């Protein structure tokens, strides 16, 4: 049955248009998957070699990593004032 109900733009059927859209979405999903796998491989390699991962742009731009880095800076800033107080209780061993 060939009527205008099933024909969309560019004189193609609505089903063909939908299939094209789905194919594009699948292709984009595969591309995102491959990108994620590539990043994971890089990160695993750094971790296996004992190298820090915070040099990676994705890691540096992560809101969670940014918050943790700020907390680490705050803790380091407080460390000098806390040392005398806690070392009096438990002196450092071998440092």
C-alpha positions in Angstrom: 0.0 0.0 0.0 1.6 3.2 -1.1 -0.1 6.3 0.3 1.0 9.6 1.8 0.3 8.4 5.4 3.6 6.4 5.5 5.7 8.8 3.5 7.7 11.5 5.3 10.2 14.1 4.2 12.5 13.4 1.3 9.9 11.0 0.0 11.0 8.2 2.3 8.8 6.1 4.5 8.3 7.0 8.1 9.7 3.5 9.0 12.8 4.2 7.1 13.2 7.6 8.8 12.8 5.9 12.2 15.3 3.2 11.3 17.7 5.8 10.2 17.3 7.7 13.5 17.8 4.5 15.5 20.9 3.6 13.5 22.3 7.0 14.2 21.6 6.6 17.9 23.3 3.2 18.0 26.3 4.6 16.2 26.6 7.4 18.7 26.3 5.0 21.6 29.0 2.8 20.1 31.3 5.8 19.8 30.7 6.8 23.4 31.4 3.2 24.5 34.7 3.1 22.5 35.7 6.5 24.0 35.0 5.2 27.5 36.9 2.0 26.9 39.9 3.9 25.6 39.9 6.2 28.7 39.6 3.2 31.0 42.6 1.6 29.3 44.7 4.7 29.8 43.6 5.0 33.5 44.3 1.3 34.1 47.8 1.7 32.5 48.6 4.6 34.8 47.4 2.8 37.9 49.3 -0.4 36.9 52.5 1.8 36.6 51.8 3.5 39.9 51.3 6.9 38.3 48.8 9.4 39.5 45.6 9.8 37.4 44.9 13.3 38.5 47.0 14.6 35.5 44.2 13.4 33.2 41.8 16.2 32.1 38.7 14.2 32.7 39.8 13.5 36.3 40.8 17.1 37.0 37.5 18.4 35.7 35.4 16.0 37.7 33.4 17.9 40.4 34.0 15.0 42.9 37.8 15.2 42.3 37.7 19.0 42.6 35.9 18.8 45.9 38.3 16.1 47.2 41.3 18.1 46.1 40.0 21.1 48.0 39.4 19.1 51.1 43.0 17.7 50.8 44.3 21.3 50.6 42.3 22.3 53.6 43.6 19.3 55.6 47.2 20.0 54.6 46.7 23.7 55.7 45.5 22.5 59.1 48.2 19.9 59.6 51.0 22.2 61.0 48.7 23.5 63.8 47.4 19.9 64.6 50.9 18.3 64.8 51.9 19.6 68.2 48.6 18.8 69.7 48.5 15.2 68.5 52.2 14.5 68.7 52.0 15.2 72.4 49.5 12.4 72.7 51.2 10.0 70.2 54.7 10.9 69.2 55.6 10.0 65.6 57.5 6.7 65.2 60.7 7.0 63.3 60.0 10.3 61.6 
